[in-house]
Amino acid sequence: MNKHLQDKEMVNDVLSMTKSGLTTYTNYIAETSNQQLRSTLQQIRNSDEQFQYQLYQMAEQKGFYKAASPADTREIQEVKSQLGS
């Protein structure tokens, strides 16, 4: 296996793990009544979101990750109408 592929797999694994962690933090925040704990979890989540975005940008720049094509205006309006916005 070449180094480029190994790097790509590692980056994608970290992105996936971070995404999973963000979901977990969000669930804990929603279920926490202790304001100090809630605030701490929000700070950790925000930090992880920053890390995830920076890693995503690096992965995209190196060609490890290709984002989906942007939705056009019609698709956006269709989703908005389905959600009742």
Phi, psi and omega per residue, in radians:
M1 nan 2.345 -3.109
N2 -1.413 2.806 -3.067
K3 -1.075 -0.675 -3.134
H4 -1.022 -0.768 -3.134
L5 -1.175 -0.698 3.107
Q6 -1.083 -0.777 3.117
D7 -1.075 -0.765 -3.135
K8 -1.064 -0.789 -3.137
E9 -1.112 -0.716 3.128
M10 -1.117 -0.778 -3.133
V11 -1.104 -0.782 3.138
N12 -1.141 -0.615 3.065
D13 -1.118 -0.782 3.138
V14 -1.133 -0.723 3.086
L15 -1.046 -0.758 -3.141
S16 -1.132 -0.779 3.133
M17 -1.123 -0.694 3.136
T18 -1.145 -0.734 3.104
K19 -1.046 -0.757 3.103
S20 -1.094 -0.741 3.119
G21 -1.095 -0.682 3.120
L22 -1.086 -0.690 3.096
T23 -1.114 -0.734 3.130
T24 -1.107 -0.798 3.108
Y25 -1.038 -0.751 -3.136
T26 -1.046 -0.742 3.115
N27 -1.135 -0.765 3.126
Y28 -1.101 -0.727 -3.141
I29 -1.056 -0.765 -3.120
A30 -1.138 -0.450 -3.059
E31 -1.788 0.064 -3.060
T32 -1.764 2.216 3.100
S33 -1.695 -0.315 3.127
N34 -1.314 1.990 -3.027
Q35 -1.090 -0.648 -3.139
Q36 -1.158 -0.767 3.101
L37 -1.136 -0.741 3.131
R38 -1.029 -0.793 3.135
S39 -1.104 -0.737 3.120
T40 -1.099 -0.788 3.117
L41 -1.098 -0.658 3.103
Q42 -1.129 -0.705 3.114
Q43 -1.123 -0.741 3.112
I44 -1.115 -0.786 3.131
R45 -1.051 -0.777 -3.135
N46 -1.084 -0.711 3.102
S47 -1.111 -0.769 3.115
D48 -1.130 -0.623 3.087
E49 -1.107 -0.733 3.095
Q50 -1.070 -0.824 3.126
F51 -1.037 -0.814 -3.119
Q52 -1.042 -0.746 -3.113
Y53 -1.179 -0.717 3.111
Q54 -1.124 -0.719 3.109
L55 -1.165 -0.703 3.076
Y56 -1.029 -0.793 -3.139
Q57 -1.059 -0.747 3.116
M58 -1.123 -0.757 -3.134
A59 -1.099 -0.738 3.120
E60 -1.137 -0.737 3.136
Q61 -1.070 -0.675 -3.122
K62 -1.468 -0.051 3.134
G63 1.426 0.264 3.132
F64 -1.401 -0.349 -3.022
Y65 -2.507 2.307 3.104
K66 -2.084 2.056 -3.137
A67 -1.228 2.709 3.070
A68 -1.154 2.713 3.083
S69 -1.117 2.514 3.124
P70 -1.090 2.529 3.095
A71 -1.259 2.557 3.083
D72 -1.495 2.979 -3.049
T73 -1.016 -0.688 -3.137
R74 -1.091 -0.774 3.138
E75 -1.115 -0.696 3.124
I76 -1.106 -0.800 3.135
Q77 -1.114 -0.646 3.119
E78 -1.102 -0.782 3.113
V79 -1.130 -0.751 3.116
K80 -1.032 -0.755 -3.109
S81 -1.202 -0.576 3.107
Q82 -1.211 -0.539 3.138
L83 -1.536 -0.079 3.090
G84 1.401 0.375 3.139
S85 -1.420 nan nan
